[in-house]
Every structure is written in C-alpha cells, then in structure tokens.
Amino acid sequence: MLCAVVRGQCYIGKLALVLCLVASGLIPAATASAADRAESLQLLGREIAPGTTKKFPFIPDRSFEASYLNMPVFVARGVTPGPTLCLTAGVHGDELNGVEIVRRAFAKIDPQGLHGTLIALPTINAEGVRTGNRYLSDRRDLNRAFPGSSGGSVARLIAHAIFTKVLSHCDALLDFHTASNQRANLPQIRADFTDPAIRDLAIHFGLGIVVNGSGPDGSLRSESAKAGIPAIIYEAGEPFRFQEDEIERGVLGVENVMAYLDMTEMADQEIPAARIYERSRWIRTDRGNSGFFFPTARLGDMVDTGDLLGKIVDPLTDVSIEVVSPLAGEIIGMAVPQPVLSGYALFHLAWHDSD
Ligand SMILES: [Zn+2]
C-alpha cells in the first residue's frame, strides 16, 4: 500500500510521506520538507516529544473525586508524522486478555521507528480490572455510556472524559474484549461492514475471523464510528484470566494494523475472504429445557444443520435433551459447561450470506 487515507487525511511512512502530502495537495511542494518531523503532542496536560514514550495517569489530582478517573494512559509519539492509532481495553473490568494485549503491544513500540502516534488506555475501567468487576462501582456498564455527557452518572462522566480528551485525537480505534462471564469466544474481529474504512481496518488486523455488526448504541466502538473514527473490537477467549494464545494473536493484530496504516516497516496482512462472515446468531436453550449443559462441539468447529452440539440434562428428572444445530456455520462463541435456563445463549454460529 502506498498511501493510507484515514479520516480524509493522507498518511504514509518514511520519506514518501512528503510525496503523499504533496500529491494530495495537503501541503505545497516548497514546504514539503517541514513535514518530515512530527511536532510534540499535547494530551491531558502533558507534552509528548517526537521519538519518546510516556505513561501517566488520566488526571494527576490526588483526591477521592479524582479516583474514578485513575486509569493509566500510555503514549508513543513517532519521530515522523502519521496517523494516531488508539488502543482501549478493560472497558469491561473482568476481560483481561485485552489489558495484557495493549500492555505488550505498547511495550514493543520503538518511538524512534514509529510514524504517527500510538495512544493506549489499557484499563479504562481501572477499578473493575483491580477488583474483577465487569461493571463500574455504580453497577453500570461503561460500554453503554458512550459518548457520555458532562453531567449524569459516573459511567457517562467517564465516557465523556475519554471521548472528549482522548478519542478526539484518534484516527482509528482498536477496542479489546473477551466473551462475557461463563462464555468463550474464538478470536474474532467485530466490524460494521457498511463502512468501508471499518471493514478495511478489520481485514488488516490480519488474523482470526471477522464478524459483521455495528455493535450496540452507547458502546465505545459504535459511538466512535458515529463520530467518524473507524473502530473495531477484537474479542478473544474468556474473562477473568490471561490466555497466552489469544494475547499473542492480539499483539500481532495490533502490529498488523500499524503496518496497514504505514506506522511501521512491517508488511501488512489481510484476513482471507473465507474467514469474513456477514451473518451470525446465538443458538439458545429451547423453552422448557433448563438443566445442566454439557457441550460436545468446540470453538472453531464447522457444523451442519442437524449436527449434535451437546446435551442438557435435567438433574431432577434425569431427562437428557440433545442440543442440535438449526443451521450450518462455524462456532465462534459458546457457553462453558454450567447450569442453564430457558433462552440461555449456548453457541454463537457465524456463516456467509452465500451459504
Ligand atoms: Zn467486553
């Protein structure tokens, strides 16, 4: 790729940046050399010089009131200009894989070889990460409070602060999640295919599968997209623990996206079309079939209509009900063995429109 265009601006690595900017008419040829070196970034009252990294608290105040915004902020400012990629994790405090993905991805950055800027918020719900709590201390889901407001609940205040003070700097956003409690997800990108910039961002994560969907209103991903910032989420694994394979894949995905945006020297990667799903649906416990759930199918299995996926045993009657797939597709998410009630989500299947 010669030139990455993000939010209407032209970005490219190394010396070719000048040619790109000149060709796009963003700067006149006579002043092109001035574009070779980035300026310092002003963020949250801090100055981050080109070629440096900084880690600091979102707000420096030491007060009880300030503690609800005590998340860490990591910034790497490249020597040369380029896009600003933002990484967020820990919006749900129990989802740890993303927290470690963001930490590792940032630790590998050499700002001297970076074009553009990487801004990372590895634990947005910092208190939740410390205490293993999916939600905020006011029991709200932060991932339904974006873009937030300057008044209202703590969730809305935090969302507003993040949106206005950090997200406003971002040209693209990668948000990291796992499945929710008692479930596991195959590594997957969720992206809104109706926006070509978002679809391209997802494909150039370079690994896993891609699932189409815009996400719920109030989520960081969907509200960022509405604000003109291409955003995707990487969902991998289970909550409450660190899973090495999912973490390493996530770090590689960040590196692939940075390559796609010409922020590094790496070759960019693409997820093949066969791994990009337009449709997905949860298979749920039939009404009246509550009991103990024992899956036999596994994440990543390709199943056909009528295939046996597991069983549900009623512990009072000892009646065993087979869970059968109502459609063909790939299992991209599933519940772990546990007691389940009617309507409980058991298997998440994805398939192609053409299937
Ligand atoms: Zn989540």
Boltz pocket constraint, residues with backbone or C-beta under 6 A from the ligand:
constraints:
  - pocket:
      binder: B
      contacts: [[A, 91], [A, 92], [A, 95], [A, 176], [A, 177], [A, 178], [A, 179]]
      max_distance: 6.0
